[in-house]
Amino acid sequence: MADVEAVAELRAVVLREDLERLGRFDEHRVRQRLRDAFEPAHTWTIEVGGAFAGCVALRPAAGTYWLEHFYLDARLQGRGIGTAVLGRLLERCDRENAVVRLNVLQGSQARRLYERHGFTAESEDEVDVFMVRSPSRDGASPG
């Protein structure tokens, strides 16, 4: 697993534009929130060409999974890497017949990725959209 500081830095870079747009960017807090919630046992790194490119966490909680800390280096976005990673995680959840939940920042382009994979908005506030995905009946992820 990548060092928590590398993940915290990636989070700060990836979320900066959306957090600034929402008036919520804080140079220290964006990194500290990751440090406070980081659970290495449920987190995987994403490597491209042998180099750290991102991470994703799938945290079990009360009969569901929370998809968290899904960050990919902006230079690698739009190449299908996030789609492939998300698809593999959702296949696992489908085999377990598990519901998956996540939250995404209001206005984030990542929301489209989640919607393509069957997530729907469950609730929202001025900062976050809380999304949920029921398991696919055929065990294959949509999208």
C-alpha positions in Angstrom: 0.0 0.0 0.0 1.2 3.5 -0.8 2.2 5.7 2.0 -0.7 7.6 3.5 1.1 10.9 2.7 1.3 10.1 -1.0 -2.5 9.3 -1.0 -3.2 12.5 1.1 -1.3 14.6 -1.5 -3.0 12.9 -4.4 -6.4 13.6 -2.8 -5.5 17.3 -2.3 -4.6 17.7 -6.0 -7.5 15.7 -7.4 -10.2 17.3 -5.3 -8.8 20.9 -5.3 -10.8 22.2 -8.3 -14.2 20.8 -7.1 -13.6 21.9 -3.5 -12.6 25.4 -4.6 -15.7 25.6 -6.7 -17.7 24.7 -3.6 -15.8 27.2 -1.4 -14.5 24.3 0.7 -10.9 23.9 -0.1 -8.6 24.1 2.9 -4.9 23.1 2.2 -4.5 21.3 5.6 -8.0 19.9 6.1 -8.2 18.2 2.6 -5.1 16.1 3.6 -6.0 15.6 7.3 -9.5 14.2 6.4 -7.8 11.4 4.4 -5.3 10.7 7.2 -8.1 10.5 9.8 -10.2 8.0 7.7 -7.4 6.0 6.1 -7.8 2.2 6.6 -4.9 0.4 4.9 -6.6 -3.0 5.2 -9.4 -1.9 2.9 -7.3 0.2 0.5 -5.6 -0.8 -2.8 -3.1 1.2 -4.8 -3.5 1.7 -8.5 -0.2 1.5 -10.4 0.4 2.4 -14.0 3.8 1.5 -15.5 5.0 0.4 -12.1 4.4 3.8 -10.6 1.8 5.0 -8.0 -1.1 6.4 -9.9 -4.0 6.3 -7.5 -5.9 4.4 -4.9 -9.3 3.1 -4.0 -10.9 1.7 -0.8 -13.8 -0.6 -0.3 -14.8 -0.5 3.3 -17.3 -3.1 4.7 -20.0 -1.6 7.0 -23.3 -3.1 8.2 -24.3 -5.2 5.2 -22.9 -2.8 2.6 -19.6 -1.6 1.2 -18.5 2.0 1.1 -16.4 2.9 -2.0 -14.0 5.6 -0.7 -10.8 7.3 -1.5 -11.0 6.6 -5.2 -8.4 9.0 -6.6 -6.5 8.7 -9.9 -3.8 11.0 -11.0 -5.4 13.7 -13.3 -2.9 13.0 -16.1 -4.2 9.4 -16.3 -7.9 10.2 -16.2 -10.0 9.6 -19.3 -8.0 6.5 -20.3 -10.4 3.8 -18.9 -8.3 3.1 -15.9 -10.9 4.3 -13.4 -13.6 2.4 -15.3 -11.6 -0.8 -15.2 -10.8 -0.5 -11.5 -14.4 0.3 -10.6 -15.7 -2.6 -12.7 -13.5 -5.1 -10.9 -14.6 -3.9 -7.5 -18.2 -4.0 -8.4 -17.9 -7.5 -9.8 -16.6 -8.6 -6.4 -19.6 -6.8 -4.7 -22.0 -8.4 -7.1 -20.7 -11.9 -6.3 -21.3 -11.1 -2.7 -24.7 -9.7 -3.5 -23.7 -6.5 -1.7 -25.0 -3.0 -1.9 -22.3 -0.3 -2.6 -22.6 3.3 -1.3 -20.4 6.3 -1.9 -20.5 10.1 -1.8 -19.2 12.4 -4.5 -18.8 16.1 -4.5 -21.5 18.2 -6.1 -20.7 18.9 -9.7 -17.8 16.4 -9.8 -17.2 14.8 -13.2 -16.7 11.5 -11.3 -20.5 11.3 -10.8 -20.9 10.3 -14.5 -18.5 7.4 -14.0 -20.6 6.1 -11.1 -23.9 6.6 -12.9 -22.5 4.5 -15.8 -21.9 1.7 -13.3 -25.4 1.7 -12.0 -25.2 4.2 -9.0 -28.1 6.5 -8.4 -28.4 9.5 -6.1 -30.0 8.6 -2.8 -29.7 12.0 -1.1 -27.6 15.2 -1.4 -26.7 18.4 0.4 -24.9 21.5 -0.8 -21.5 19.7 -0.9 -22.1 16.0 -1.4 -24.2 13.6 -3.5 -24.8 10.3 -1.7 -25.1 7.4 -4.2 -26.1 3.8 -3.9 -25.8 0.8 -6.2 -27.7 -2.5 -5.8 -26.0 -5.7 -6.9 -26.3 -6.7 -10.5 -28.6 -9.7 -10.9 -26.4 -11.4 -13.5 -23.2 -10.7 -11.5 -21.8 -8.4 -14.2 -21.4 -4.7 -13.7 -23.4 -2.4 -16.0 -21.5 0.0 -18.2 
